[in-house]
Amino acid sequence: MGNADSDVVFQSYGRCCNNESFFIDFYDRFMGSSAEIRALFANTNMAAQRHLLRNGIMQLVLHARGMPDTKLRALGCSHSRTGFNIRPEWYGLWLDALLATLRQYDPQFDETTALCWRRAIGPGIEVIRGAY
């Protein structure tokens, strides 16, 4: 992954993250992808969860731009089998929901942007998934 990918991702996220509907629509998609995932959020304060998502995506973007993985490792611990028990296979559904929502909200989103997102945040997702 090169700096060009992280630059594209940083700019793409900047075009989306100031719109609260982006995070609402993301969770609608993500929870719609699986009854098991929907059940995870049954008693969740979604306003607070959207704030956590905003920060989590930013941590993935910053990691892609060279920041240490300390926060991602902590996120991995909290999402591991001894934490929230977020199963490894659900991260693909998470990424699919994110890319679909970015496509909806980023007017400059195209297949190249999608590839940049995959290459840029894939290693960070693996840090989190690897803690399972």
C-alpha positions as YAML, in Angstrom:
chain: A
units: angstrom
residues:
- id: 1
  name: MET
  ca: [0.00, 0.00, 0.00]
- id: 2
  name: GLY
  ca: [1.44, 3.31, -1.00]
- id: 3
  name: ASN
  ca: [0.96, 6.83, 0.23]
- id: 4
  name: ALA
  ca: [-1.24, 7.50, -2.79]
- id: 5
  name: ASP
  ca: [-3.79, 4.96, -1.47]
- id: 6
  name: SER
  ca: [-3.88, 6.52, 1.98]
- id: 7
  name: ASP
  ca: [-4.21, 9.99, 0.46]
- id: 8
  name: VAL
  ca: [-7.21, 8.89, -1.63]
- id: 9
  name: VAL
  ca: [-8.78, 7.23, 1.44]
- id: 10
  name: PHE
  ca: [-8.17, 10.23, 3.68]
- id: 11
  name: GLN
  ca: [-9.81, 12.55, 1.16]
- id: 12
  name: SER
  ca: [-12.70, 10.14, 0.51]
- id: 13
  name: TYR
  ca: [-13.43, 9.78, 4.22]
- id: 14
  name: GLY
  ca: [-13.26, 13.56, 4.60]
- id: 15
  name: ARG
  ca: [-16.03, 13.92, 2.03]
- id: 16
  name: CYS
  ca: [-18.26, 11.57, 4.07]
- id: 17
  name: CYS
  ca: [-17.52, 11.77, 7.78]
- id: 18
  name: ASN
  ca: [-19.15, 15.12, 8.53]
- id: 19
  name: ASN
  ca: [-22.54, 13.77, 7.50]
- id: 20
  name: GLU
  ca: [-24.20, 11.89, 10.37]
- id: 21
  name: SER
  ca: [-26.41, 10.09, 7.83]
- id: 22
  name: PHE
  ca: [-23.29, 8.36, 6.52]
- id: 23
  name: PHE
  ca: [-22.91, 6.49, 9.82]
- id: 24
  name: ILE
  ca: [-26.63, 5.81, 10.16]
- id: 25
  name: ASP
  ca: [-26.76, 4.33, 6.66]
- id: 26
  name: PHE
  ca: [-23.60, 2.31, 7.31]
- id: 27
  name: TYR
  ca: [-25.20, 0.64, 10.33]
- id: 28
  name: ASP
  ca: [-28.44, 0.03, 8.43]
- id: 29
  name: ARG
  ca: [-26.41, -1.81, 5.78]
- id: 30
  name: PHE
  ca: [-24.16, -3.64, 8.22]
- id: 31
  name: MET
  ca: [-26.99, -4.79, 10.46]
- id: 32
  name: GLY
  ca: [-28.99, -5.76, 7.38]
- id: 33
  name: SER
  ca: [-26.21, -8.11, 6.28]
- id: 34
  name: SER
  ca: [-26.83, -10.68, 9.03]
- id: 35
  name: ALA
  ca: [-29.38, -11.46, 11.73]
- id: 36
  name: GLU
  ca: [-26.48, -12.30, 14.04]
- id: 37
  name: ILE
  ca: [-24.92, -8.89, 13.51]
- id: 38
  name: ARG
  ca: [-28.28, -7.17, 13.98]
- id: 39
  name: ALA
  ca: [-28.68, -9.02, 17.30]
- id: 40
  name: LEU
  ca: [-25.31, -7.70, 18.50]
- id: 41
  name: PHE
  ca: [-26.69, -4.17, 18.42]
- id: 42
  name: ALA
  ca: [-30.12, -4.90, 19.94]
- id: 43
  name: ASN
  ca: [-29.47, -2.98, 23.17]
- id: 44
  name: THR
  ca: [-26.89, -0.54, 21.87]
- id: 45
  name: ASN
  ca: [-26.93, 3.24, 22.17]
- id: 46
  name: MET
  ca: [-26.53, 3.80, 18.45]
- id: 47
  name: ALA
  ca: [-25.58, 7.49, 18.75]
- id: 48
  name: ALA
  ca: [-22.63, 6.47, 20.91]
- id: 49
  name: GLN
  ca: [-21.87, 3.54, 18.59]
- id: 50
  name: ARG
  ca: [-21.77, 5.86, 15.57]
- id: 51
  name: HIS
  ca: [-19.24, 8.02, 17.41]
- id: 52
  name: LEU
  ca: [-17.10, 4.92, 18.06]
- id: 53
  name: LEU
  ca: [-17.37, 3.96, 14.39]
- id: 54
  name: ARG
  ca: [-16.27, 7.44, 13.29]
- id: 55
  name: ASN
  ca: [-13.20, 7.11, 15.50]
- id: 56
  name: GLY
  ca: [-12.51, 3.50, 14.49]
- id: 57
  name: ILE
  ca: [-12.51, 4.30, 10.78]
- id: 58
  name: MET
  ca: [-10.20, 7.24, 11.45]
- id: 59
  name: GLN
  ca: [-7.83, 4.93, 13.35]
- id: 60
  name: LEU
  ca: [-7.76, 2.61, 10.31]
- id: 61
  name: VAL
  ca: [-7.04, 5.58, 8.04]
- id: 62
  name: LEU
  ca: [-4.31, 6.92, 10.33]
- id: 63
  name: HIS
  ca: [-2.72, 3.47, 10.53]
- id: 64
  name: ALA
  ca: [-2.67, 3.42, 6.73]
- id: 65
  name: ARG
  ca: [-0.89, 6.78, 6.87]
- id: 66
  name: GLY
  ca: [1.83, 5.39, 9.13]
- id: 67
  name: MET
  ca: [0.55, 5.70, 12.68]
- id: 68
  name: PRO
  ca: [1.40, 2.82, 15.04]
- id: 69
  name: ASP
  ca: [-1.18, 0.07, 15.48]
- id: 70
  name: THR
  ca: [-1.58, 0.58, 19.25]
- id: 71
  name: LYS
  ca: [-5.23, 1.69, 19.08]
- id: 72
  name: LEU
  ca: [-6.08, -1.01, 16.54]
- id: 73
  name: ARG
  ca: [-4.60, -3.67, 18.82]
- id: 74
  name: ALA
  ca: [-6.74, -2.35, 21.67]
- id: 75
  name: LEU
  ca: [-9.77, -2.46, 19.37]
- id: 76
  name: GLY
  ca: [-8.83, -6.03, 18.49]
- id: 77
  name: CYS
  ca: [-8.76, -6.98, 22.17]
- id: 78
  name: SER
  ca: [-12.17, -5.43, 22.83]
- id: 79
  name: HIS
  ca: [-13.64, -7.17, 19.78]
- id: 80
  name: SER
  ca: [-11.99, -10.57, 20.41]
- id: 81
  name: ARG
  ca: [-13.69, -13.75, 21.60]
- id: 82
  name: THR
  ca: [-13.11, -12.62, 25.20]
- id: 83
  name: GLY
  ca: [-14.61, -9.20, 24.47]
- id: 84
  name: PHE
  ca: [-17.52, -8.46, 22.15]
- id: 85
  name: ASN
  ca: [-16.89, -11.75, 20.30]
- id: 86
  name: ILE
  ca: [-16.90, -10.21, 16.83]
- id: 87
  name: ARG
  ca: [-16.27, -13.22, 14.64]
- id: 88
  name: PRO
  ca: [-13.51, -12.94, 12.03]
- id: 89
  name: GLU
  ca: [-15.85, -13.59, 9.10]
- id: 90
  name: TRP
  ca: [-17.94, -10.54, 9.98]
- id: 91
  name: TYR
  ca: [-15.14, -8.14, 9.03]
- id: 92
  name: GLY
  ca: [-15.78, -8.83, 5.35]
- id: 93
  name: LEU
  ca: [-19.42, -7.84, 5.83]
- id: 94
  name: TRP
  ca: [-18.26, -4.72, 7.69]
- id: 95
  name: LEU
  ca: [-15.95, -3.74, 4.84]
- id: 96
  name: ASP
  ca: [-18.65, -4.40, 2.23]
- id: 97
  name: ALA
  ca: [-21.08, -2.17, 4.15]
- id: 98
  name: LEU
  ca: [-18.44, 0.53, 4.47]
- id: 99
  name: LEU
  ca: [-17.59, 0.52, 0.77]
- id: 100
  name: ALA
  ca: [-21.27, 0.58, -0.24]
- id: 101
  name: THR
  ca: [-21.89, 3.53, 2.07]
- id: 102
  name: LEU
  ca: [-18.81, 5.37, 0.83]
- id: 103
  name: ARG
  ca: [-20.05, 4.82, -2.73]
- id: 104
  name: GLN
  ca: [-23.36, 6.42, -1.73]
- id: 105
  name: TYR
  ca: [-21.87, 9.48, 0.02]
- id: 106
  name: ASP
  ca: [-18.59, 10.23, -1.74]
- id: 107
  name: PRO
  ca: [-19.38, 11.88, -5.08]
- id: 108
  name: GLN
  ca: [-15.86, 11.05, -6.32]
- id: 109
  name: PHE
  ca: [-16.03, 7.36, -5.37]
- id: 110
  name: ASP
  ca: [-15.20, 4.90, -8.16]
- id: 111
  name: GLU
  ca: [-13.62, 1.45, -8.50]
- id: 112
  name: THR
  ca: [-10.13, 2.91, -8.05]
- id: 113
  name: THR
  ca: [-11.25, 4.54, -4.80]
- id: 114
  name: ALA
  ca: [-12.69, 1.21, -3.63]
- id: 115
  name: LEU
  ca: [-9.40, -0.52, -4.37]
- id: 116
  name: CYS
  ca: [-7.49, 2.19, -2.50]
- id: 117
  name: TRP
  ca: [-9.77, 1.69, 0.52]
- id: 118
  name: ARG
  ca: [-9.24, -2.08, 0.45]
- id: 119
  name: ARG
  ca: [-5.47, -1.78, 0.18]
- id: 120
  name: ALA
  ca: [-5.20, 1.03, 2.73]
- id: 121
  name: ILE
  ca: [-7.34, -0.30, 5.57]
- id: 122
  name: GLY
  ca: [-6.97, -4.03, 4.92]
- id: 123
  name: PRO
  ca: [-3.81, -4.35, 7.05]
- id: 124
  name: GLY
  ca: [-5.47, -2.51, 9.95]
- id: 125
  name: ILE
  ca: [-8.55, -4.72, 9.73]
- id: 126
  name: GLU
  ca: [-6.22, -7.72, 9.90]
- id: 127
  name: VAL
  ca: [-4.65, -6.35, 13.11]
- id: 128
  name: ILE
  ca: [-8.13, -6.19, 14.67]
- id: 129
  name: ARG
  ca: [-9.29, -9.54, 13.26]
- id: 130
  name: GLY
  ca: [-6.03, -11.20, 14.26]
- id: 131
  name: ALA
  ca: [-6.73, -10.55, 17.96]
- id: 132
  name: TYR
  ca: [-9.75, -12.86, 17.87]
...
